[in-house]
Each structure stands twice: as C-alpha cells, then as structure tokens.
C-alpha cells in the first residue's frame, strides 16, 4: 500500500544489498521527516554458512552506506549484529523500531530473495501499519515485464531476451542493427590464456577503522565459517567501487573477451572485472557500467568482442537470471530433474583433493570468496553434475562460499545452468565435459596426480569416465535431446568392453567418494 506524506516520519527499511542512493525507497524521502532503518541480523548471516569475507563485505558496506546517508542529513537507526537488543531478524528489528519511533508508514524496496519478500508482505498485517513496498528500479527489466516476455514462448532462450534488452537500452546498437553486424561475439572469446608477468593487478583497498571493527566481529562470531578475513581488500564505499570499475575498463576490458573462458592456476582473476560484488549490493549501477564499457569501444580503447561480452553478462545474463528466479519461485530451489542425491564431498570445504582443477578452484574460493564464471560452471559445476551430487546441496554451497552470491542470481545459475536440475528450462543441454575441456582451457592438468590423457583406470582423470557414466545413466532423460544426438551416437558405437571400462572406472571413483576416501 503506498504511503501518503504526512507530518509524521516514515520509516525507510534498507537491506544489505540495497546500498544505492537512487534506491526506490529513498525516492521522495525527506531527511527532516523520515528515519532510515538498517540492521545486521543473525537470520541473514547464518541461513547458510556464509564465507567470512562475504559477511564482512556486506556488513562493512552497510555501515559505510549508513554514514553516507547521515552526511545527507538522514537519521539512521543502525543495529549492529552484536547489539544486546538485536532480535536477530528483519521482522523483529522492524517491530522494535516501530515500537520505539511510532512511524506513520513503512517504506521499503522489494527484497531480492523470495523468502525476504514473503516476510515483507506480512509486515502490514503483523504491524497494523501501511507498508509501501516499491519495485527495485535498479534492474532494467521488471518481474512483470519478464513474465510478459516469457508468456507463450516454447523456450526461454537467453539470447533472444538479450537482443530485446539491447534494443531497449540502445547499447551497442547502430539504429535497429547491432553494432558490428552481430549480436553475439562469444565465439571470439574462447581462447586459452598464458601467464603474463606484465598483466595489470586488480585494485584492492586497505580496510579502514570501520571495516577493521567488522573483521574482528566476523572472526569472533563466525569462527568456524569457511575462509578468513585476513586478506580483506574489497571496496566498501561507492567511491572505491567506482575506482575499481574505472580500473577494470582501463586495464582489463581490452583483453577481457579473449580470455574470459580461460583458467590459470597462478592467476585466479586474469582479466575479469571483479565487480559483481559491488553491483549486487548496490555500490555500482549496472547500466552505468555498461555505458562506460560502450564508451571504451566507441573511443577505440577496447574491441567489440570484449565489450559485447561484458555487456551481455550484465543486461543479458544478470537480468535474465533474475527473471527466471521470480518466474519459478517458490519451488525451483528443489528441482532435481536428473534425480541426483549424492552428498557434497568434504573436500568442497577444504580443497583437499588430488584433482588439481577442483583443488585449485576450491582453494582459491576459500581464499578469495570468488571464482569466475567458467571455474564455477565447468570445474565445480561440471564435476558436481557428473558425480550426481544433490543439486540443492550444490546450490547451498555456492550461496555460502561466493561473496557475490545472492539467491536470486545464484540459484538459477546453479539449478538451471550448472546442474541441469530444472530439466532444460534454462539450458538446451547439460554443460557436461570430460577432462579434455579442462586441459584445453586451463593449465590445471599440469602436474595433476591424474593423467588427463588416460580415459580409464586409477591414474586416469576421473572426469573422463564420469562423463560417460553421466551420459549412460541419464540416457532415459537425455537421449532425445537433439543437442546430444552426436554424443549418444558415439556412446552407442562403443563396443561393450569399452563401455564396461568407463562404467567400472567411474563406479570405483564414486564408491571412494561415497566412503569419504581420498580422491
């Protein structure tokens, strides 16, 4: 219910991923009349065992945003996690604030996650006050608009959605035609990378006093959570996040495209933006970033393949993924079309495995609370799907360990794209690969205890046998998929002895996984 302006103060509730001065709940706000409520609550900090760096980033950015609002004249009621009266939940803190302040109205921007918005929808009846829940205008495509776009379509292909977003925004458009006469330059962006001593270093930021207080808090209250705050270097203010964005466009965007699918053990970041953390909590505006990238192309600083690839990730994938999330929730999180139920191996929390690709990516995740999209999709995600890990457990792991992970963006990426657990709603085929893909796109296989050239046996790369085991055991569900026709034709042409070797090698590995034996 929209609130009418009165002489009484309105209570504006701002969440930890809504740290934007242009937030819809702040539109029309009057510092002389309205109070802002922000709170760190245990319910949000612990619904999965979040990485320490993730908790620290969000809490520190929240505290800095509260200070920013104070400089604009707002009265900010900020409740820290260790406040003795902290109720531990959004609804509990709202109720305490209403009791203390007696506002006429509550104003909020819609929560980005389904469970949060459900709680918001109950506030008006629970508190007996008008609650004005406004749409999140930071996204370019509203939930209603995406639902209209998806209605009646036989398949929800992201590429067609992306083209519509290009037309709507005018980004990389030459009249009604795409710049460069192509909508998508992805085929140009699949080159492996080589170590480069002269590659620029990504910008980091030393913790200030406010952040240092948060780091101490996180280590004290979440001692057993994954990771450490010792190397914290995230931007936690709008100006520092913008500085990181400027550095990306200047130093990394020109080579971003050609190496965006590559992986190097000694260079976890390569030319990636490392801006998703700041976009997802509201420190950076996605459309402004896209316009900055477009300017770099128009001014001759970056090639179109790099710029188009970057813009596609934001106005294409990011907006599309959010649309899928709200189109399918609730219930999507429990999708399990391939009937996979194997528990997560312990090494997902330690990186302690002889598979160099997994060990490298998981160890870097533990250190940085980050992995780029191909590491997430084609290393951890590929292994998880091939090994038949429970997709809901995989989803919860991704949500916990990555600093940029919020359910609206993480869940469809894992359930739909990575694990094919939605049966093909998002992806036309599973993203399944043997060890050959890892060898081609990375240097992880160099020095691995397993031999990627061997197909079966104790010393062979487990991904090789697991790939064919996955194809075999899911034949009833996948064999009619036209994009897998050649794969199944290859499987059917194999002699029975070779099939048996693949099955046996995979089952020996999976048995070790089930027993918790070292792999």
HUHU-V107001 format. One record per pair of residues at least 12 apart in sequence whose C-alpha atoms are under 8 Angstrom apart, sorted by sequence separation. I is the first residue (numbers start at 1). J is the second residue. D is the distance in Angstrom with one decimal. If there is no record, write none. Layout:
i=I j=J d=D
i=I j=J d=D
//
This chain:
i=13 j=25 d=7.9
i=66 j=78 d=7.3
i=149 j=161 d=7.9
i=259 j=271 d=7.1
i=260 j=272 d=6.8
i=350 j=362 d=7.3
i=351 j=363 d=5.1
i=398 j=410 d=7.1
i=399 j=411 d=7.8
i=418 j=430 d=7.5
i=419 j=431 d=7.8
i=450 j=462 d=7.7
i=452 j=464 d=7.7
i=12 j=25 d=6.6
i=120 j=133 d=7.9
i=294 j=307 d=6.5
i=349 j=362 d=7.6
i=350 j=363 d=7.0
i=417 j=430 d=7.4
i=418 j=431 d=6.5
i=439 j=452 d=7.3
i=12 j=26 d=7.4
i=215 j=229 d=6.1
i=293 j=307 d=5.8
i=348 j=362 d=6.6
i=361 j=375 d=6.6
i=417 j=431 d=7.3
i=63 j=78 d=8.0
i=256 j=271 d=5.0
i=395 j=410 d=7.5
i=255 j=271 d=6.5
i=256 j=272 d=6.2
i=350 j=366 d=7.7
i=395 j=411 d=6.2
i=398 j=414 d=7.8
i=436 j=452 d=6.8
i=293 j=310 d=7.7
i=349 j=366 d=7.8
i=435 j=452 d=5.8
i=436 j=453 d=7.9
i=471 j=488 d=7.6
i=253 j=271 d=7.0
i=293 j=311 d=7.5
i=361 j=379 d=7.6
i=362 j=380 d=7.9
i=40 j=59 d=6.8
i=252 j=271 d=5.0
i=253 j=272 d=8.0
i=361 j=380 d=7.6
i=395 j=414 d=5.8
i=472 j=491 d=8.0
i=163 j=183 d=7.0
i=252 j=272 d=7.0
i=253 j=273 d=7.7
i=290 j=310 d=7.7
i=394 j=414 d=7.5
i=395 j=415 d=6.8
i=252 j=273 d=7.3
i=290 j=311 d=5.5
i=358 j=379 d=6.4
i=12 j=34 d=7.0
i=14 j=36 d=7.0
i=16 j=38 d=7.8
i=357 j=379 d=6.7
i=358 j=380 d=6.4
i=10 j=33 d=6.8
i=11 j=34 d=5.9
i=12 j=35 d=6.1
i=13 j=36 d=5.9
i=14 j=37 d=6.2
i=15 j=38 d=6.4
i=106 j=129 d=7.2
i=108 j=131 d=7.6
i=110 j=133 d=5.6
i=391 j=414 d=7.7
i=392 j=415 d=7.6
i=468 j=491 d=7.8
i=9 j=33 d=4.5
i=10 j=34 d=4.7
i=11 j=35 d=5.0
i=12 j=36 d=4.6
i=13 j=37 d=4.8
i=14 j=38 d=5.5
i=15 j=39 d=7.5
i=16 j=40 d=8.0
i=38 j=62 d=7.8
i=105 j=129 d=6.1
i=106 j=130 d=6.3
i=107 j=131 d=5.9
i=108 j=132 d=6.2
i=109 j=133 d=5.5
i=110 j=134 d=5.7
i=248 j=272 d=8.0
i=290 j=314 d=7.6
i=391 j=415 d=6.4
i=8 j=33 d=6.6
i=9 j=34 d=4.5
i=10 j=35 d=6.3
i=11 j=36 d=5.8
i=12 j=37 d=5.9
i=13 j=38 d=6.2
i=104 j=129 d=7.1
i=105 j=130 d=5.2
i=106 j=131 d=4.7
i=107 j=132 d=4.8
i=108 j=133 d=5.0
i=109 j=134 d=4.7
i=110 j=135 d=5.6
i=207 j=232 d=7.1
i=248 j=273 d=5.7
i=7 j=33 d=7.3
i=9 j=35 d=6.7
i=11 j=37 d=6.8
i=104 j=130 d=7.6
i=105 j=131 d=6.1
i=106 j=132 d=6.2
i=107 j=133 d=6.1
i=108 j=134 d=6.2
i=109 j=135 d=5.9
i=110 j=136 d=6.0
i=206 j=232 d=7.6
i=207 j=233 d=6.7
i=435 j=461 d=6.4
i=105 j=132 d=7.6
i=107 j=134 d=7.7
i=109 j=136 d=5.8
i=206 j=233 d=5.7
i=435 j=462 d=7.8
i=38 j=66 d=7.7
i=91 j=119 d=7.2
i=205 j=233 d=4.7
i=245 j=273 d=7.6
i=286 j=314 d=6.8
i=287 j=315 d=7.8
i=391 j=419 d=6.4
i=435 j=463 d=5.2
i=436 j=464 d=7.9
i=91 j=120 d=7.9
i=204 j=233 d=4.9
i=205 j=234 d=5.9
i=286 j=315 d=7.9
i=434 j=463 d=5.0
i=435 j=464 d=5.6
i=204 j=234 d=6.2
i=205 j=235 d=5.9
i=245 j=275 d=6.8
i=391 j=421 d=6.7
i=433 j=463 d=7.6
i=434 j=464 d=4.7
i=204 j=235 d=7.2
i=244 j=275 d=7.5
i=370 j=401 d=7.8
i=371 j=402 d=7.6
i=434 j=465 d=7.8
i=91 j=123 d=7.4
i=95 j=127 d=7.1
i=369 j=401 d=5.8
i=370 j=402 d=5.4
i=434 j=466 d=7.7
i=369 j=402 d=4.7
i=370 j=403 d=6.5
i=381 j=414 d=7.5
i=385 j=418 d=7.5
i=434 j=467 d=5.5
i=469 j=502 d=6.7
i=241 j=275 d=7.8
i=369 j=403 d=5.3
i=370 j=404 d=7.8
i=385 j=419 d=5.3
i=433 j=467 d=6.4
i=468 j=502 d=6.6
i=469 j=503 d=5.7
i=205 j=240 d=7.6
i=366 j=401 d=7.3
i=384 j=419 d=7.4
i=385 j=420 d=7.9
i=432 j=467 d=7.0
i=468 j=503 d=7.5
i=365 j=401 d=7.0
i=382 j=418 d=6.9
i=466 j=502 d=7.7
i=241 j=278 d=6.5
i=365 j=402 d=7.2
i=381 j=418 d=5.3
i=382 j=419 d=7.6
i=465 j=502 d=4.9
i=469 j=506 d=6.4
i=36 j=74 d=7.0
i=38 j=76 d=7.4
i=381 j=419 d=6.6
i=465 j=503 d=6.9
i=35 j=74 d=6.6
i=36 j=75 d=6.3
i=37 j=76 d=6.0
i=38 j=77 d=6.3
i=39 j=78 d=5.6
i=40 j=79 d=6.2
i=41 j=80 d=7.7
i=42 j=81 d=6.9
i=34 j=74 d=7.3
i=35 j=75 d=5.2
i=36 j=76 d=4.7
i=37 j=77 d=4.9
i=38 j=78 d=4.9
i=39 j=79 d=4.5
i=40 j=80 d=5.3
i=41 j=81 d=5.6
i=204 j=244 d=8.0
i=253 j=293 d=7.7
i=377 j=417 d=7.9
i=378 j=418 d=7.9
i=465 j=505 d=6.1
i=466 j=506 d=5.2
i=17 j=58 d=7.5
i=31 j=72 d=7.6
i=32 j=73 d=7.7
i=34 j=75 d=7.4
i=35 j=76 d=5.9
i=36 j=77 d=6.0
i=37 j=78 d=6.1
i=38 j=79 d=6.4
i=39 j=80 d=6.1
i=40 j=81 d=4.8
i=203 j=244 d=6.0
i=377 j=418 d=5.5
i=465 j=506 d=5.1
i=16 j=58 d=6.2
i=19 j=61 d=7.7
i=31 j=73 d=5.5
i=32 j=74 d=7.4
i=35 j=77 d=7.1
i=39 j=81 d=7.4
i=202 j=244 d=7.9
i=241 j=283 d=6.5
i=242 j=284 d=6.8
i=16 j=59 d=7.3
i=19 j=62 d=6.9
i=31 j=74 d=4.6
i=235 j=278 d=7.7
i=241 j=284 d=6.7
i=249 j=292 d=7.5
i=30 j=74 d=8.0
i=31 j=75 d=6.9
i=203 j=247 d=7.2
i=245 j=289 d=7.5
i=249 j=293 d=6.4
i=462 j=506 d=7.0
i=41 j=86 d=7.3
i=43 j=88 d=5.7
i=44 j=89 d=7.3
i=202 j=247 d=7.7
i=238 j=283 d=5.1
i=342 j=387 d=7.7
i=344 j=389 d=6.2
i=456 j=501 d=6.6
i=16 j=62 d=5.9
i=19 j=65 d=6.2
i=41 j=87 d=7.6
i=42 j=88 d=4.8
i=43 j=89 d=5.4
i=202 j=248 d=7.8
i=237 j=283 d=7.0
i=238 j=284 d=7.0
i=342 j=388 d=5.8
i=343 j=389 d=5.8
i=344 j=390 d=7.3
i=386 j=432 d=7.1
i=456 j=502 d=6.2
i=41 j=88 d=4.6
i=42 j=89 d=6.6
i=249 j=296 d=7.2
i=254 j=301 d=6.7
i=255 j=302 d=7.7
i=258 j=305 d=7.7
i=341 j=388 d=6.5
i=342 j=389 d=4.3
i=343 j=390 d=6.0
i=385 j=432 d=7.6
i=455 j=502 d=7.7
i=458 j=505 d=7.5
i=462 j=509 d=7.1
i=40 j=88 d=7.9
i=41 j=89 d=5.3
i=254 j=302 d=4.3
i=257 j=305 d=5.8
i=258 j=306 d=7.0
i=340 j=388 d=4.8
i=341 j=389 d=5.6
i=342 j=390 d=5.3
i=457 j=505 d=5.8
i=41 j=90 d=6.8
i=253 j=302 d=6.4
i=254 j=303 d=6.2
i=257 j=306 d=3.8
i=340 j=389 d=5.7
i=341 j=390 d=4.2
i=344 j=393 d=6.7
i=382 j=431 d=6.7
i=456 j=505 d=5.7
i=256 j=306 d=5.4
i=257 j=307 d=7.3
i=340 j=390 d=5.1
i=341 j=391 d=7.6
i=343 j=393 d=7.2
i=344 j=394 d=7.1
i=382 j=432 d=5.7
i=39 j=90 d=7.3
i=200 j=251 d=6.5
i=255 j=306 d=6.7
i=340 j=391 d=6.9
i=382 j=433 d=6.8
i=200 j=252 d=7.5
i=254 j=306 d=6.3
i=257 j=309 d=6.2
i=429 j=481 d=7.2
i=253 j=306 d=6.4
i=254 j=307 d=7.9
i=257 j=310 d=7.6
i=378 j=431 d=7.3
i=39 j=93 d=7.3
i=253 j=307 d=7.1
i=256 j=310 d=7.9
i=336 j=390 d=7.8
i=377 j=431 d=7.7
i=378 j=432 d=7.7
i=429 j=483 d=6.5
i=336 j=391 d=6.6
i=378 j=433 d=7.5
i=428 j=483 d=7.5
i=429 j=484 d=7.3
i=335 j=391 d=7.7
i=336 j=392 d=8.0
i=37 j=94 d=7.8
i=334 j=391 d=8.0
i=335 j=392 d=7.7
i=334 j=392 d=6.1
i=333 j=392 d=6.5
i=379 j=438 d=7.6
i=37 j=97 d=7.7
i=378 j=438 d=7.8
i=333 j=395 d=8.0
i=193 j=259 d=5.9
i=190 j=257 d=8.0
i=191 j=258 d=5.5
i=192 j=259 d=6.2
i=202 j=269 d=8.0
i=189 j=257 d=4.9
i=190 j=258 d=6.0
i=191 j=259 d=5.5
i=188 j=257 d=7.5
i=189 j=258 d=4.1
i=190 j=259 d=6.5
i=191 j=260 d=7.9
i=192 j=261 d=7.3
i=193 j=262 d=5.6
i=195 j=264 d=7.2
i=188 j=258 d=6.5
i=189 j=259 d=6.3
i=190 j=260 d=7.0
i=191 j=261 d=7.0
i=192 j=262 d=4.8
i=193 j=263 d=7.0
i=194 j=264 d=7.5
i=189 j=260 d=6.4
i=190 j=261 d=5.6
i=191 j=262 d=6.5
i=192 j=263 d=7.3
i=193 j=264 d=7.1
i=195 j=266 d=7.5
i=199 j=270 d=7.9
i=189 j=261 d=7.0
i=190 j=262 d=7.2
i=195 j=267 d=7.3
i=386 j=463 d=7.7
i=333 j=411 d=6.8
i=387 j=466 d=6.6
i=335 j=415 d=7.0
i=383 j=463 d=7.1
i=386 j=466 d=5.7
i=13 j=94 d=7.9
i=357 j=438 d=7.6
i=386 j=467 d=5.9
i=25 j=107 d=5.9
i=326 j=408 d=7.8
i=333 j=415 d=7.1
i=338 j=420 d=7.6
i=388 j=470 d=7.9
i=25 j=108 d=5.1
i=325 j=408 d=5.7
i=332 j=415 d=7.9
i=337 j=420 d=7.4
i=338 j=421 d=6.0
i=386 j=469 d=7.7
i=387 j=470 d=7.5
i=24 j=108 d=7.9
i=25 j=109 d=5.1
i=325 j=409 d=7.5
i=337 j=421 d=4.8
i=360 j=444 d=7.5
i=386 j=470 d=5.4
i=24 j=109 d=6.0
i=336 j=421 d=4.6
i=337 j=422 d=5.7
i=338 j=423 d=7.3
i=23 j=109 d=7.3
i=322 j=408 d=5.7
i=325 j=411 d=7.4
i=335 j=421 d=5.5
i=336 j=422 d=6.5
i=337 j=423 d=5.1
i=321 j=408 d=7.4
i=322 j=409 d=6.0
i=325 j=412 d=6.1
i=335 j=422 d=5.5
i=336 j=423 d=7.9
i=357 j=444 d=5.1
i=321 j=409 d=6.0
i=324 j=412 d=6.9
i=356 j=444 d=5.8
i=357 j=445 d=6.9
i=356 j=445 d=6.5
i=332 j=422 d=7.5
i=318 j=409 d=7.1
i=321 j=412 d=6.2
i=356 j=447 d=8.0
i=11 j=103 d=6.0
i=321 j=413 d=7.1
i=356 j=448 d=5.2
i=10 j=103 d=5.4
i=11 j=104 d=7.9
i=13 j=106 d=7.3
i=355 j=448 d=6.5
i=356 j=449 d=7.6
i=9 j=103 d=5.5
i=10 j=104 d=5.8
i=11 j=105 d=6.2
i=12 j=106 d=5.9
i=13 j=107 d=6.3
i=14 j=108 d=6.6
i=354 j=448 d=7.1
i=355 j=449 d=7.0
i=8 j=103 d=6.5
i=9 j=104 d=6.2
i=10 j=105 d=5.0
i=11 j=106 d=4.8
i=12 j=107 d=4.7
i=13 j=108 d=5.2
i=14 j=109 d=7.3
i=265 j=360 d=6.4
i=354 j=449 d=6.1
i=355 j=450 d=6.9
i=8 j=104 d=5.7
i=9 j=105 d=7.5
i=10 j=106 d=5.8
i=11 j=107 d=6.1
i=12 j=108 d=5.8
i=13 j=109 d=7.8
i=15 j=111 d=7.7
i=268 j=364 d=7.1
i=354 j=450 d=7.6
i=10 j=107 d=6.9
i=6 j=104 d=7.8
i=272 j=372 d=7.3
i=3 j=105 d=6.1
i=269 j=371 d=7.8
i=3 j=106 d=7.6
i=268 j=371 d=7.3
i=269 j=372 d=7.3
i=3 j=107 d=7.5
i=355 j=461 d=7.8
i=25 j=133 d=7.9
i=25 j=134 d=6.5
i=24 j=134 d=6.3
i=24 j=135 d=7.0
i=263 j=374 d=7.9
i=24 j=136 d=6.3
i=261 j=373 d=7.9
i=262 j=374 d=7.6
i=263 j=375 d=7.3
i=23 j=136 d=7.3
i=24 j=137 d=6.3
i=261 j=374 d=5.7
i=23 j=137 d=7.3
i=260 j=374 d=8.0
i=23 j=138 d=7.2
i=189 j=305 d=7.0
i=188 j=305 d=6.7
i=189 j=306 d=7.6
i=171 j=290 d=7.7
i=185 j=304 d=7.9
i=186 j=305 d=7.3
i=171 j=291 d=7.3
i=185 j=305 d=5.2
i=189 j=309 d=7.9
i=172 j=294 d=6.7
i=171 j=294 d=7.1
i=185 j=308 d=6.8
i=186 j=309 d=6.6
i=226 j=349 d=7.0
i=387 j=510 d=7.1
i=180 j=304 d=7.5
i=184 j=308 d=7.0
i=185 j=309 d=6.8
i=280 j=404 d=6.5
i=184 j=309 d=7.6
i=277 j=403 d=6.3
i=278 j=404 d=7.9
i=280 j=406 d=7.8
i=3 j=130 d=6.5
i=277 j=404 d=4.4
i=2 j=130 d=7.4
i=3 j=131 d=7.0
i=276 j=404 d=5.9
i=1 j=130 d=6.1
i=2 j=131 d=6.9
i=3 j=132 d=5.7
i=1 j=131 d=5.6
i=2 j=132 d=4.6
i=1 j=132 d=4.9
i=2 j=133 d=7.5
i=1 j=133 d=7.2
i=172 j=308 d=7.5
i=231 j=367 d=8.0
i=338 j=474 d=7.0
i=228 j=366 d=8.0
i=227 j=366 d=5.0
i=228 j=367 d=7.2
i=338 j=477 d=7.5
i=226 j=366 d=6.5
i=227 j=367 d=6.0
i=227 j=369 d=7.6
i=64 j=210 d=7.7
i=63 j=210 d=7.5
i=138 j=285 d=7.3
i=138 j=286 d=7.9
i=166 j=315 d=7.7
i=60 j=210 d=6.9
i=162 j=312 d=7.0
i=165 j=315 d=6.5
i=60 j=211 d=5.3
i=165 j=316 d=7.0
i=162 j=315 d=6.8
i=60 j=214 d=6.1
i=162 j=316 d=4.5
i=56 j=211 d=7.8
i=59 j=214 d=6.8
i=161 j=316 d=7.0
i=162 j=317 d=7.6
i=159 j=316 d=7.5
i=56 j=214 d=6.0
i=158 j=316 d=7.0
i=162 j=320 d=7.8
i=56 j=215 d=6.0
i=158 j=317 d=7.1
i=161 j=320 d=7.1
i=56 j=218 d=6.4
i=158 j=320 d=6.5
i=55 j=218 d=7.2
i=354 j=518 d=7.8
i=355 j=519 d=7.2
i=353 j=518 d=6.7
i=354 j=519 d=5.8
i=52 j=218 d=6.5
i=353 j=519 d=5.6
i=52 j=219 d=7.4
i=345 j=513 d=6.8
i=345 j=514 d=8.0
i=52 j=222 d=7.2
i=346 j=516 d=7.6
i=345 j=516 d=7.1
i=64 j=236 d=6.9
i=65 j=237 d=7.1
i=342 j=514 d=7.8
i=52 j=225 d=6.2
i=56 j=229 d=7.5
i=64 j=237 d=6.2
i=51 j=225 d=6.0
i=52 j=226 d=6.3
i=53 j=227 d=7.1
i=61 j=235 d=8.0
i=50 j=225 d=6.6
i=51 j=226 d=5.1
i=52 j=227 d=5.7
i=53 j=228 d=6.7
i=61 j=236 d=4.4
i=140 j=315 d=7.6
i=226 j=401 d=7.3
i=49 j=225 d=6.0
i=50 j=226 d=7.2
i=51 j=227 d=5.9
i=52 j=228 d=5.9
i=53 j=229 d=5.5
i=60 j=236 d=6.2
i=61 j=237 d=6.2
i=147 j=323 d=7.4
i=49 j=226 d=7.5
i=52 j=229 d=6.1
i=57 j=234 d=6.8
i=146 j=323 d=5.6
i=265 j=442 d=7.8
i=141 j=319 d=6.5
i=263 j=441 d=6.2
i=264 j=442 d=5.5
i=265 j=443 d=6.6
i=53 j=232 d=6.8
i=57 j=236 d=6.7
i=140 j=319 d=7.1
i=262 j=441 d=5.1
i=263 j=442 d=4.5
i=264 j=443 d=5.6
i=265 j=444 d=6.1
i=139 j=319 d=7.0
i=143 j=323 d=6.0
i=147 j=327 d=6.6
i=261 j=441 d=7.1
i=262 j=442 d=5.9
i=263 j=443 d=7.0
i=264 j=444 d=6.9
i=142 j=323 d=7.9
i=263 j=444 d=7.8
i=141 j=323 d=7.9
i=143 j=326 d=6.7
i=143 j=327 d=7.7
i=114 j=326 d=7.6
i=114 j=329 d=7.0
i=114 j=330 d=7.2
i=58 j=281 d=7.5
i=192 j=440 d=7.0
i=193 j=441 d=7.6
i=192 j=441 d=4.9
i=193 j=442 d=7.4
i=191 j=441 d=7.3
i=192 j=442 d=6.6
i=19 j=281 d=6.0
i=20 j=282 d=4.9
i=17 j=280 d=6.4
i=18 j=281 d=5.7
i=19 j=282 d=4.6
i=20 j=283 d=6.0
i=17 j=281 d=3.7
i=18 j=282 d=5.3
i=19 j=283 d=5.9
i=20 j=284 d=7.8
i=16 j=281 d=6.6
i=17 j=282 d=5.9
i=158 j=426 d=7.9
i=156 j=425 d=6.9
i=157 j=426 d=7.0
i=155 j=425 d=7.1
i=156 j=426 d=6.4
i=157 j=427 d=7.7
i=113 j=406 d=7.5
i=113 j=407 d=6.1
i=114 j=408 d=7.9
i=113 j=408 d=5.7
i=112 j=408 d=6.4
i=51 j=366 d=7.9
i=53 j=368 d=7.7
i=54 j=369 d=6.9
i=53 j=369 d=6.5
i=51 j=369 d=6.6
i=57 j=403 d=7.6
i=54 j=401 d=7.7
i=48 j=396 d=6.7
i=54 j=402 d=6.9
i=55 j=403 d=7.9
i=50 j=399 d=7.4
i=51 j=400 d=5.9
i=54 j=403 d=4.3
i=50 j=400 d=4.1
i=51 j=401 d=4.9
i=53 j=403 d=6.7
i=54 j=404 d=7.5
i=48 j=399 d=7.3
i=49 j=400 d=5.5
i=50 j=401 d=5.9
i=51 j=402 d=6.9
i=48 j=400 d=5.7
i=49 j=401 d=8.0
i=51 j=403 d=7.1
//
